[in-house]
Amino acid sequence: MAKISALKGISNSPHPHRRHSSHGTPHHKRPIKRDHAWMDGSDDDLEVKRSKKHTGTPKKSGHGADHPRKKPRLSAPAGSSSSSTSKDASIQEQRKELPIYTGKDAIVDIIRENDVTVLIGETGSGKTTQVPQYLLESGLAGSGMIAVTQPRKVAATSLAARVATEQDTSVGGLVGYSVRFDEACSPETRIKYVTDGMLVRELLGDPLLSRYSVIIVDEAHERTLRTDLLIANLKTIQQVRNAPADAKGKASAAKLSPLKVVIMSATLEAEKFSKFYNNAKIVYVKGRQHPVTIYHTSQSQPDYVDAALRTFFQIHTDRPQGDVLIFLPGQEDIESLEKSIQLYANQLPKDVPGVLICPMYAALPPSQQSKIFSPTPSGMRKCILATNIAETSITIPGIKYVIDTGKCKEKRYVARQAGTGFDTLLTRDITQSSAVQRAGRAGREGSGYCFRLYTEESFRKMPVTAEPEIRRCTLTSSMLQLKCLGQNFEELEFMDKPDEETVVAALKTLFLLGALDNHRGLTPLGRQMAAFPLEPPFARALVASIELGCTAEVLSIISVLSASSHLFVDTTEARDAAADARRKFRHLSGDHLTVLNVVRAYEEVAASESKAGRRDWCRKMFLNERCLAEAMNIRAQLRDVCTRMKIDWRASAGDNEGPVLKALLQGLVLNTAFLRPDGSYKQVMGPSVVKIHPSSSLADKKMPAIFYDELVYTTHVYARGVSTVPKSFIAEIPVFRLRTAA
Ligand SMILES: Nc1ncnc2c1ncn2[C@@H]1O[C@H](COP(=O)(O)OP(=O)(O)OP(=O)(O)O)[C@@H](O)[C@H]1O
C-alpha cells in the first residue's frame, strides 16, 4: 500500500462553503480563508491505496515508466495547420509503435469482408487515429470519404489536427472536421472527424450518406442520443446501399458503393452492438502502449473538491515532472478548485515549480479550450481542470497524472406531465467505463498514474456503462430531425427503445410549436425550424421573428440563451455591486430584453475597445465574457444559415419591443404562467406552480402573465429567464386559442 505524504497547509476539513448539487441554483462561490496558516498536515493525509496495474501488456518500447519525457509535443491546437517538420520520421515511427499497428492488415481485411465490424481496443491502442488512416491507405474507402464520429467537439477538432499532422497535411485538406458552428473541410477531405450530431444533421440533406464509404462510430459506449440515432439509421442505410444488385433499387440507380460501418470503443458491450447488427464481427485489439498505475482512496471522499485539492498538491510537491489532469463534474466546481489551487500555489516556496491552471469545459470558447494543448512553460506544472469533455479520445500532451473525483453531470429528463417535462443536469457518480477512459488519459505519451478519489469497492459497484441518453433525455429535437427524414421515432429500430412517455411528450411539444400537424405529420413550419441548429423552441422563435420583422433582435437573444454558460456572474462577495451593474441593463419587461441591452452595450464596447478593454468592461459589469464571446460566435453561424435561406437577418423592430416579445413567446409558448391571487404562478400548459428565480430581474415583481426559458428544480420549481407580456399576447397564439376552445 502506498501512502502519499502529507500535504502541508491544506486542511482535511470539508471546504468551508461546500457547494451542494444545485441543478441551476445561483452560482455559489467558496470564500477562501486568506489567512490560512501553513501547518503540519500529517493528520490530513489522503491515504491512497495502490490497487492494481492497469490491464494490458506494457510494451517495452523505451517509453516506459520512469523515462524522462522523450517525445516532442506533437499535437497542434485544433484548426492549426501541421508544420513542415511533421514529415519527421519520428511521427511515422510512433505510429508503428502503437499496439494496433501489428494488427493493421488483419483489421483492414476484416473490415473489407464485413459490412459491420465492432472493434474493441484499450484506450491509447491507436483506434481513433489509426484505423481511418489504415482504411484510406489500403484503398478500401475507394473514392468516398471516411467519417469518424465523436460525441464531443474538442475531440473531433483535436483528432483532426493530430491525424493531419500524421498525414503531413493541413487541417481542412486531406483530413478535416465538422462540428456545430465550426467546420474545416474541402473537396480534398477524405477523413473527416465529425460530432455525432453533425452527421445526423447531414442525413437531412443526404439521407443515404452517399459521400461516405466508411462510417466509424467512435466511443459508441457513451450511447449519446445522436449516436443511437446514427446507429439506427446506418442499419437502414446499409439495407439500401449494401443490398444485392438486383434488389438495390434507388441506390443502385445512383451507383452508390456499399457502406462499411465500424463501431469502436475501449469499453463496449460488444455483443449487444454485434447482435443489433445481425451478429456483426467483433475484433479485439490487445494491449496498450504505456502502463497506467491506478490508486484508490481507502475511504470515500464526500468532499471531492477538497480531496482533489489535497491530492494535487501531494503530487505537485512529491512527484516528478508531469502535468496533472483533474476530472470534476462541472464548471462551478472547476472555478472553485481553480481559485483554491491558485491561492495555495501563490504560497509555495520558491524552489517548488509554479502551477499553470487551465480550465476545460464545454462553455469555454474553443480558443480557450485549445490552450490545454500548448506546451507547459519550463519550470511549471500544468494542471488541467476538466469536465468529462476531456474524458474520451483526446491526447493532452504532457499529462502524466490523472485525478478522478468519480463525479460527472448527467442530463436527465424530469417528467412532470407529458409535454411539460424538461432536462436537468444532475451531479452523479460516474460509470466504470468513464473511470477507465479517465485513467486512459494518463498513459498517452509514457507511463502514467491515476488517483481515484473513491474506493476500489465503489469502483466495483459502479454500473459498467451509463444508461443510454435515449432513455433519459428529451427527444424533441431529434424527433423533429427524424420527421424531416420521413421517419417516425416510434417505428425506428433502436438498440434501446425510448420510454413511451418521453416520446409522447416530444410529439406534444412539436405539435404545440406548430412543427407537426394533428396527424403527426411534419408541417412546412417544422421543416423550416429544423434548418436551424437550435433547440426547437428557439428555432420557432426565430421563424416567428421573420414575419414580425425583428430577426436581428431575436438572433441576439437566442444566441446568448444557446451559449453554454450564464450571462450574469453571480457573486456572493459583491452582490450589491453586481446588482447595481445589472440595473444599468435592466428592461422593464424582464430578462430577455435585458439580455438584448447587454448585447448592444457589448457590441459598442467591442467596437471601440481592445480585447483587454472588453474583458475589463465585462468584469466591471459582472458579465461573463465567455458567454458573450460564445454567443457572438453562435450568432454569426446563425446569420450564415439565415443568409443561405435568404432570410434578412438584419430586419429590426428598432425600439419597438412588442414584436420581439411576441416572437419569443411563439417559441416559449409551453413555458407560460399566470399569476394567481396568492402571488404564485401557475403554468398555462402544465400543472406546476412555479416561482420566479431569484436571479431574474422580475424576481420581486408580481406580473399577470410571464414566459420563461427553463424550469430549474431545487427547493421549488423555479422559472429562469423570465419576461412579462400582456395576457392578450398569450391569448393571440393560435395553439393557445385551440386549447381554450377545447
Ligand atoms: N494529439 C496528439 N498528440 C500526441 N500524441 C497523440 C495525439 N493523439 C494521439 N496521440 C498518440 O496516439 C496514441 C493513440 O491515440 P488514439 O486516440 O488513436 O487511441 P485510441 O485507442 O483511440 O484511444 P481512446 O480510446 O482513448 O480514444 C495516443 O496514446 C498517443 O500516444
The ligand as an ORCA input file, in Angstrom:
! r2SCAN-3c Opt
* xyz 0 1
  N      -2.677     14.945    -30.330
  C      -1.762     14.028    -30.034
  N      -0.532     14.369    -29.618
  C       0.390     13.442    -29.303
  N       0.167     12.129    -29.376
  C      -1.019     11.730    -29.776
  C      -2.071     12.644    -30.131
  N      -3.158     11.959    -30.472
  C      -2.819     10.657    -30.354
  N      -1.550     10.531    -29.939
  C      -0.828      9.270    -29.673
  O      -1.523      8.224    -30.305
  C      -1.948      7.270    -29.339
  C      -3.232      6.624    -29.810
  O      -4.271      7.571    -29.814
  P      -5.728      7.146    -30.286
  O      -6.634      8.291    -29.986
  O      -5.688      6.660    -31.670
  O      -6.011      5.914    -29.319
  P      -7.395      5.183    -29.001
  O      -7.114      3.733    -28.964
  O      -8.447      5.636    -29.910
  O      -7.657      5.671    -27.530
  P      -9.017      6.233    -26.880
  O      -9.942      5.076    -26.728
  O      -8.537      6.753    -25.596
  O      -9.533      7.283    -27.787
  C      -2.024      8.040    -28.035
  O      -1.886      7.224    -26.914
  C      -0.856      8.985    -28.172
  O       0.335      8.318    -27.841
*
